[in-house]
Amino acid sequence: MTVAVAEGDTGGLLLEWLTAVPGSSAVVLGGVVAYHDALKRQLLRLDAETLQTYGAVSAEAVASMARGVRRLVGADLGLATTGIAGPGGATPSKPVGLAFVAAVSADRELVREHRWTGERLGNRQSSAQAALQLTLELLGDGSKKTPPNRTDVLN
């Protein structure tokens, strides 16, 4: 199966980890670091209504990002991350450490919400790791070893 990634809060870290594996070019097609909302709209087709209603850091946005990158590059799997890595950027309703990850295939979508408590780098690493773990879950390896603070959002 082929994979593509759309990253916000991880800033390319997830794709870095995937491509660090020898032979990854057989399955990793590429990715988009869509840090700014305009890129999320333009490249990933995240609609303005979703951004207006739920915001860029939401279950709805991350699912749309994963679908968008999958469609953009023609991958079997689309992975996406979005969140507030910190130390700034928080709002009263969206604190530092809030993150969403998504894994999408042709027939299944999984989205998870996380609340990380680390510093910026640790939060980014936690989101990238959570996306990899969610991918294993989507592929059905039987593993349920998800990071702490996992909350099911959409299935």
N, C-alpha and C positions, 0 to 999 in steps of 0.2 A: 504494500500500500504506500502511496505517496502522501506527503504532508507539506503543509504551508502554514506559516504563523503570521499573526497580526499582533504586534506588541505595542502597548502603551507604557505602563509603569515599569516594565522590565527593560525597555530601551534597547532591545537586541540581544539581551542575555540569553533568552530561551533559544534563539537561533544559533547563538555562539555555542551553547552546550550541545545542541543537536549536531552541528557540523564538526564538533571536536572529535566525534566518533569516526574512526577510519571506515571508509565505505559508505558513509552517510549520503554521498551524492547519488546513490542508487534510489533513495527514497525521499530525501529532503529537496523540495523544489525551490524553496526560497521563502521570503517573508517581507513584511512591511512594518516599519516602525512608524506608526501613526500617532505621534505624541500630541499633535495639535488636532483639535476637532475638525478643522477644515480638511485635513488629510483623511480623517476618518470618513467624512462625507464624500470627498472626491474619489479616493482610491477604493474604499471598502463599501461604498454606497450605504453608509449609515445615514438614515434619513433624519432630517432636521426635526421632525416631530418627536422621534425617539430621544434625541438629545435635549429638546426643550422639555419634554415630559419627565424623563427619568435621569438625564444627565449622562455624561461620558463614563462616569464610574457607576455602573449599574449592571444588573443581570441582563437586561434587555440590550444594552449597548454591546456588551462583550459577546453575546450570542450572535448579534448582527455582524460584529467584526469577524468572528470565526466563519460565519457563512460567507461573508464578503471576500475574505482572502481565499477560501476554498474555491469559490466561483472565479475569482480573478486569475488564479494560476492553474485551475483545472486539477486540483489535488483531490485525493480520496478523503483526506482528513484536513480539517481546518482547526487550528488552535489559536486562542486569543487570550490576552491578559490586559487588564485595565485596573488602575487603582491609584491610591494616594500614598506614595512611598515615603514622603516626608523630607525634611522636617516641616516644611510649610505645605500650603495647599488645602488644608483642612477647612471644613465648614462645621457648623453645629450638628448637622445631620450626617456628615461624612467625615469621620475623623481620620487622622493619619493612621495608616495601617489597613484601612479598608481596601479590599481587593476582590476582584472577580476574575475567574478563569473559565474558559469554555473549550470544549472539544466537540466537534461536529463532524458527522459523516453523512452519507446520503440518506440514512434512515434513522439516525439517532443524534440527539443533542443532549449534552450534559453541561450544566453550569454550576459552579460553586462560589459561594461567598466566603471570604476569610477576613479575619481581624488580626493582623500581625502586630506584634508589640516591640519589634526591634527597631534598629536604626535604618536609615535609607537603604544601604547595601543589603542588609539582612532581610528587609522587607521585599526587595527586588528578587533576591535569591529564593525566598520562600514562595513567591508567586510563580517563578519559573519552575520550581520543584513541584508545586501543586498542579501546574499545567501538565507536566510529564506524568504525574500520578493519575490525573484525570484521564489522560490518554490511555493508560493501561486499563483503567476501569471501562472506558468506552469500548476498547477492543476485547473486553471480556476475559481477561486473564484470571479472573477469580480473586484478584487482590483487592482488598479494601483497606490497605495501609495508607490512609489519607492523613495529611498533616493535622495537628491539633487545631481546634477552633473551626472545624469544617461545619458548614451549614448547607444543607441541600436547598437549592433555590428552584431550579427547573429540572425536570427529567423528561 
